[in-house]
Amino acid sequence: MDAKLWTIVQFVVAHMLDSIFRVRELTVMRKRYRSFLPLLVPVFILLSGWGYVAGQEKKSSSGNGTRWSDPATWPDRKVPGKGDAVTIGRDMNVVLDVSPPALRSLTIDGKLNFANNKDLELSTEWIMLHGELQIGSEATPHTRKATITLTNDVPGEDILSMGDRGIMLMGGTLSLHGNRKDSWTRLAKTAAAGSTTIEVLNVGDWKKGDEIVIASTDFDPHQAERRTISSISGKVMTLDQKLEYMHYGQVTFGVDERAEVGMLSRNIRIQASADAEKSFSGGHVMAMTGSKMQVSGVEFFRMGQHENLARYPIHWHLVDEGQGQYIQNSAIHDTYSRCVTVHGTNNVRVENNVAYNNVGHCYFLEDGVEHGNQYLSNLGILTKCHTNRTCNSTNAVVGVYGGGGQGQNATDQLIPSDNTVSTFWITNPDNTYRGNVSAGSEATGFWLAFPEHPTGKFEGTDISKATWPRRMQMREFSGNVAHSNIEGMMLDRGPNAQGKFNLGGNTHLALADPSNTSSARVDSVFKDNTFYKSRGAAIWARGEHHIFDGLKIADSAIGYTHAYPGVAQFHGDYTSKVLNSLFVGESDNKGTPKTEAEIKYGRTLPRADADYPVRGYEYYDFLHHVVNTKFVNFQDNATRKSGALSYLLYTSFPVSSNNSIEKLTFENAKPVYFPPQDRRWSFSGEFNSFSGWNGAVFKDIDGSLGAGPNSYVVIDTGIAAAADDKDCKIEPSWGAALCKGDMGRLTINAGGGGRGGPGGPGAGAGRGGPGAPAGPGAPAGPGAAAGRGGPGAPPAGPGAFAGQGAPAGPGAPAGPGAAAGRGGPGAPGGPGAGRGGAPANPIVLSRNGRNFTVTGATNVRAGTEIKAQTELPTVSISLSELESGSWVIFELPGFTSAATGTAQASLDALRSATSTSYYKGEGALWLKVVSTGGGGGGRGGPGGGGGNSIQVNR
């Protein structure tokens, strides 16, 4: 072909493909994409014809030979030399039987197969694959060493808009099958620091000279250690160097904390040349539509191109149907951008792979449209945010391991969430994750980051509009393990169209028909998963109808916290259930203490603040149940306090008195701990309001805690329980009381607000009921978090960040950066103060000589009398979640009238009244509020769940 014509062809193809696949373009519709395919056909024919003709003229074969080394294979009777641009025509079937000199490029329109009788190396700038590249087969794996090295002597090329330094499939087939199948195992016993041997459960096909990595079993993922096997005797392997750290190898208190050991060596290796170690721009493998990849037993080394979208170690890019395609038994290590990427492709199998020392989300499900893919028994060790600096993560562990949103704006990352990196990034629930392990990430283990609709390439397309990841059922998430992360599992903080996220951004509630919000709610089940050594929360989740069955959680600052999603008009029957599970506060895995505090304590600590109170299960907003679960080793000591059950510290979002426990057991465990208020420990810096925290309560259905069936655990404020109550027992070490009787919620605030009533100065807006606007709220001071939107809108959540491009959603406007509050379940919305200060005119409740300043809502026990003092001119009082006929009496000094109720002539008459009544006494108004019911078993409907409300005036 004439050089000028070839230049024109390249230009046409590149620009047509660029219009379809351009990496940074955000709005590419599949219809548009498919409409271009007929236009490409003649170009591919032209290219194939040119490849054939060029082969006849230069390097191709006329069919007289197939061996690369045979001059007869090539038309000019010359074997390709150094720097040659080689094309294998579509009629050719060439066997690589020698290691040729480094090539300029290699285009395969026909077939190239590696001989299996010697070790071979192939070096080239890039490989364009329209035909087939084969090394071994599924039936007959390759047994000799085969290495493909991607060089970069001619940087900056963009081959058919697929970049440079890659194996690029445009309708081609990549079939690589090495002979190694045993990717990873676990230690059979603990390996001490300083040891030169390890004993494993299964040696498999490992041998002397193999490179392995032993995962951290401590909080620090960087304790993973790479070693070379010097010898093997049975299941004992001798290493080339001593171990620097202890690696745990036991099942402790029922939790398997045995270190994973991954094997990094394979006889087939795809790698970039050594210069990538300085540039962080390695090789990549990318399959376009019509392509096919079947990869087994392959090592990927120095792959991925940092800060370059779509240039990943191995990448299915908009292939659509991937049935029968896979990567398995492979190792991806020391890479610069991700590990395995599945993008716009369905039904791919990713199985039994090892990833180590990689940058960016590792096992990456890209846009949220992908479904039917299987991730089975994969291992990820040491997933990093960046090539050469620490993370700047967005999380709720303020001042300790992140907490700010500024990391999302960094320019040295592909997408904003890479600064809060995860080993498994999951954007669509309709995929299978079974038996995988995140063995150390600098931030997150499994991140179920569901967008409202698919993003990226699919943003704005018809297929995106018809796909609802936040309404889809989890196909399978079972038998997975996460350890040595900040957060083991994050089921929240899904990205918006710009890839940014808030601390609360997941409204996941699975529906039988995701497109129909009136269709049946369905459960999403997470089965038999294990989490340990989490510096933050082992699990943070948000959504409804979530069932965690068979959980095992150990050695974490917080075991489990679950938030309500805020989907309002179509919320479910419950928020979460934890069933048949095990929580261990401290196991026998003591780690490798390094800091002064850790050495003094005798074990590593999850956080830098050694006195942080370790807790197993945290209740949060709306309805949660814990059933048939065991708690072990949650005991106070000289360094820190602990407790099995607790509440989110120190939530402003009121919670339900219908939260419950049933069939719990405790072994060396203090059952409950509500810590004293300490700003250092607050969730996302949320402090000073406490409108939810001060109402902490849950129901003990079967009497697991010893107070009898249907008793309650309530935070000790002195109002719901008093020292002389015959039906309550205060537990000082718990910060709580055990009470019998009917327990509900009291909301008391400035009058006139009604549902979502006004907050005091510094408070955020209350949450309105469905269809009703939230009440006004005074602005908080600058710098506080953006608030949660109104019902039906994706919530910004507590501590969500303003100005990140992820809107808080509709709702009452808070002041600059103010935190919008949320009314209690089944109760009128309270002030919901966020991070603002106390109200200017506080309401102080008094009972039995104890005073308590209430900010919106708290607990109340039926049959009690409470004094309420305030300078406010008008006050609204509401009871909810109490049984019908239950009552509470209030003494209100300085008040003279009630807007509703029946006037009584005396205090005795008031106490005898059976409906809401009032009595004007000397210097005070006495008020008896009688519940109208509805507080027994349900969550109570939005905006009112049984009870009565009344407004009083001075």
Secondary structure, DSSP 8 states (H G I E B T S, - for coil): --HHHHHHHHHHHHHHHHHHH-TT--B--HHHHHHTHHHHHHHHHHHHHHHHHHHHHTT---SS--BTT-GGGSTTS----TT-EEEE-TT-EEEE-S----BSEEEESSEEEE-SSS-EEEEES-EEESSEEEES-SSS---S-EEEEE--SSTT--GGGS-SSEEEESS-EEEEE-S----EEEBSS-B-TT-SEEEBS--TT--TT-EEEE---SS-GGG-EEEEEEEEETTEEEESS--SS-B--SEETTEE---EEEE---SEEEEE-TTHHHH-B-BEEEE-TT-EEEEESEEEESBSBTT-TT--SEEEEEEEE-TT-EEES-EEES-SS-SEEEEEEES-EEES-EEEEEES-SEEE-SS---S-EEES-EEEEEES-SSS-----SS-TTTS---SGGGG-SSSSSGGGGG-EEEEE--SSSEEES-EEEEESSEEEEE---SS--TTBTTSHHHHT--GGGS---EEES-EEEEESEEEEE-----TTS---SS----B-BSSTT-TTS-B--EEEES-EEEEESSEEEEEE-BSEEEES-EEES-SEEEEEE----GGG--S-SEEEES-EEESS-S------SHHHHHHTS--SSSSTT--EEEEEE-SS-EEEES-EEEEE---SS--EEEEEE-TT--S---TT-EEES-EEEEE-SB------GGG-GGG--S--TTGGG-EEEESS-TTSS-TTEEEEE-SSSS--TT-TTEEEETTTTEEEE-S-EEEEEEEETT--TT----TT-------TTS---------TT--B----TTS----TTB-TTSS----SSS--STT-------TTS-------SS---SS-EEEEETTEEEEESEEEEEETT-EEEEE---SEEEEEEES--TT-EEEEEEET--EESSSEE-SSHHHHHH-SSSEEEEETTEEEEEEE--S--SSS---TT-SSEEEEEEE-
